[in-house]
C-alpha cells in the first residue's frame, strides 16, 4: 500500500509481530495494522514466533493461542523469558482457562475472536502507549518476616529458599507487599498489575492469589500472609 495513504499515527513505524496460522486473519490484521502506520512482521506457528521475536525485536506481539508446532501459551512463555515486549493474545470464546493461563505466563491482554477491527486496533494502540506497570521509582528489596522480594533481581525468597514466580504473580505479590497492613481491592490489583485498560474479570485476581498462596504459605488453605478481607480485597501480613 502506498505510504501516502497511511493514517497519521504517533506510533508510526513501531514494529508489531502478528502470529496466527489462519492466513485470512493474518493478512487482514497485517493490512489494517500497516494501514494504521505500523511496521508488521508475521509468523504462523509458535516456534517461528519465538525466533521472530528474538530476531525482529518488535514493540508488540499479537499471538494466537491455537497454533501448530508450539501453541501460543508455550510461545508466550518462551518469549517472556527473552523479552518484556507487550503481548496481546487472540483467544476463542470457549478458552476461559487458557486466557487466565496466558495472562499468568506473561501476556498483557487478550482479544476474543471474533472481534471488531476497531476494538483490536484500539487495544494495540493502548498497549503500545501504556507504561510498564509497577515502575514506582524504587526497586529496593521488600523484606517482611520470612519473605523477601527483590524487584531488581526478580527474585523471591521464602523461609530461606528461592521460589520461582511467573511475571503476574511477582507483580501481584509486589503490590501486596508494598501495601502491607492495608487492604488492596481487587480492582486496584487489576489496575496495577494488568493495566487500567484490562477488561478481564476480577476472578483473575482470585486465581492468581490462590497460586501465590500455594507458593508462599506453609498452609495455603489457612494463609497467614495473604489474607482475604471479605467484600473488599486482600491484605498482606508478615
N, C-alpha and C positions, 0 to 999 in steps of 0.2 A: 504494500500500500504506500503511495507517495507520502513522504514525510510532511508535506504541506497540509495534508488532511488530518493530521493528528490534533486531538484536543489539547489545549494548553494545560499543562499539569506540573505543579511544583515538584513532583516526584519523577519528572521526566528522566528517562534513561536508567532508572532503578531497575535492577535485574530480578526477574521472577522465574523460578523453576516450577513448571507445571508437570505433574506426574499423574497419568491416567492411561489405562490400557484400552479405553474406548476412543477410537480415532475421532469420531464425530465430536465428542466432548472436548478432547484435547485441542482440536483445531478451532472449535468455537471459542474456547477460553483464550487460546493464543491470539486469535483475530481480535477479540474485544479488548484484551489487555494491550496489545500493540496499538490499537486504535486509540486507547486512552493514554498512550505515550510511554508505556513501559517496554523495556527490552525483555524478551522471553526466550527461554530455553526449555526443552521438553524431554521427557523420558516416559517410557511405557511399562516399566517394571521396577520392582523395589531395588534390585542391585544396581541397575543403571541410575536410579535416583540418587543413591548414596555416592556413586562415582561422580555424577554431575554436580552434586552439592559440594564435593571436595574440590573438583576441578574449576567450577564456574564461580564459586563464592557468591551465590545470589543474596539479594537483600530480603527475599521472602520465598518460602516454599509452599506450594499448593499440592497436597498429597492425598490421593485417593486411598481408602483403606483396602479395598478389594483389588489387589494387584497380583500378577503372576510372578513366579520365581521367588520373590520375597514379598510378603504382604506389607501394607502401608504401616501397620503398627510396628513391625520389626524394623522397617526402613526408618521410621520416625525415631526409634530408639537409637539406631546406629548414627543417624545424622546428628542427634543431640549430643553424642559423645564427642563430635568433632567441631560442633558449631552451636552458637546461641541464636542462629537465624530464626526469625518468627516462622512458625509452621501453622498453616490452616489445613485441617483435614476435611476431605469430602466423604460423607457417610450416607448410608441409606437409612430410611426411616426406622427399620427394624433392628438397627445396630446400636441400641442404647448402651449395652455393656461395653462395646468397642469404643464408643465415644468417651466414656469415663476412663477406660484404659489408655486411650490415646492421649488424653489430657494429663493423665498420671505420668506417662512416659516422656512428656515434654512438649506436646503440641500446645499452641497458644489459643486456638479457636477451632471451631468446626462449622461447616455449612452442610445442611441436609439436602440430599437430592430428592426430588427435583427442586431446583432453586431458580429464582429470577435473577437475570444477569445484573440488574441494578443493585440487588442485595449483595451479590457476590463482589461486585466492584467496590461497593461501599465498605465491605469487610476488609478487602485488600487495602484500600486507602487508609482505613482506621488503623489497621495492624502495622502498616509501614510508618505511620506517624506517631503511634503510641510509644512513649518512652518505656524502656525496660523497667518492669516493676521492681520495687524494693531498693532502688538506688537512693538510700536515705542519707548519704554523705558520710557514713561511718561504717567500717567493716570490722570493728573490734569483736573479739570472741565474746560470746554470751555464756557465762558460767553460772548456772543455777543449780546448786546442790550437786548431784551426781551426773548432771547433764551439761555438756559443753558443746556449743555450736560455734564453729569458726567460719563465717561467711567468706573471708578472704581465701580460704583453702577449700571451701565447700566440704567441710569435714564435720562429722558428728561423733562425739564420744559419749557413751552411756555406761556408767559404772566401770570406767577404765577400758572399755572395749570400743573399737571403731565400729560404727553402724552405717551401712550404705543406705542412702535415701535417693529416691527419684527427685527430679527438679521441683515438681509441685509440692511434694512432701517437705522438702527442705525449706521452700519459701513459706509454706504454711506454718511450720514449726518456728521459723524465724519471727514471723508476725506475732505469734502467740507468746514467744519468749520475750520479745521486745516490749510487750504489754503485760508482763506477768503481774498477777494480782488484780488485773482489771478484766472485765467481761468484754470480749470481742464478738460482735454479732456475726452471724453467718453472711449477711450481706456485705459487711466490711471485709471479711475474709475473701469473699468472691471478688470484690473490687480491687483489693491489694494484690492478690495472688494471680487471679485470672484476668484482671483488667476491667475497667469501667464499662467497656462495650461488650463484655461477655454476656451471652443470652442463655446460658445453661441454667440448670436447676440448682437450688440450694442443697439438694440431696448430694450433689457433687462434693460439697464440703464435708458432709457427714461420712461419706465413703472414705475420703482421704483421712479424716480424723481417725476412723477405725483402723486404717492401715498404719497410721502413725503410732497409735496405741500399741499395736501388735509388735512394733519395733522398739519402743522405749519404755513401756510399762512392764513391771515384773508380772503383773496380772492384768491383762488387757480388759477383762470383764469387770474388774474393780480398780479403775485407774485412780492414781493419786496425783498425777502431774497434769494431764489434760482433762479438766473437769467440765461436764455439761451443765450449763445453767439453763434450766428449763424455760422455754419460750423466749430466751434471749440470745444464747450463743455458747461460747466456750471461754474458759479461764485457765491459764497456766499457773500451776503452783509448784514450788520447789519440793 
